[in-house]
Amino acid sequence: MNNPINDMGDHYEFMTKQLRSLRHFERCLFAVWCADRLLISHADHLIKKFSQSDLQTLQGVLDDIWDSLFNGMIPEKDQLNALDMDFMEVDDGWTDPMREIDPIRSIVQQSIGMCILCCRRNDVGVSQNVAQSVIDGLDCKLEKNDPGYTPETLFEHPQIQQELETQLAMIKNLKGEYELVPNLRTMFR
């Protein structure tokens, strides 16, 4: 990376610039790729926080978006409406005021909802927000598991640096020639 990223503002600015160079279709690919990675990387935690049917619904939403994208098109309005309906059925955890809200659960769920929105709107900010969700998920994980971690050093942490490089590699891949094949989904894991 040419520009150092020191804070969330730098990350937002850098990613927005990178994502502007992609077409809407590629931004959708990037967003669903980020959300898929986020869901998989926190799978062990999410199994404890979602019901099995809610987790299957979230995975199903991503699978359906991937299927459309692998067929070379952004999901159409009717399909997105159906995905929205499925997504809205997932318990968001806010209905019980006595239950503590789990940040990872919220981050993952929001990122999947943003993928639907990304397909609806040709908006760089939406795909950037999904990329930010991956960083937010790592931030939560580091805060919980790394005693030496502080929010001020977030972008100095090796896991964050690796994630930034991985996201940039995927963006560069989508700028060039790529094939719509299933291994695109697991690229750079």
Secondary structure, 3 states (H helix, E strand, C coil): CCCCCCCHHHHHHHHHHHHHCCCHHHHHHHHHHHHHHHHHHCHHHHHHHCCHHHHHHHHHHHHHHHHHHHCCCCCCHHHHHHHHHHHHCCCCCCCCCCCCCCHHHHHHHHHHHHHHHHHHCCCHHHHHHHHHHHHHHHHHHHHHHCCCCCHHHHHHCHHHHHHHHHHHHHHHHHHCCCCCCHHHCCCCC
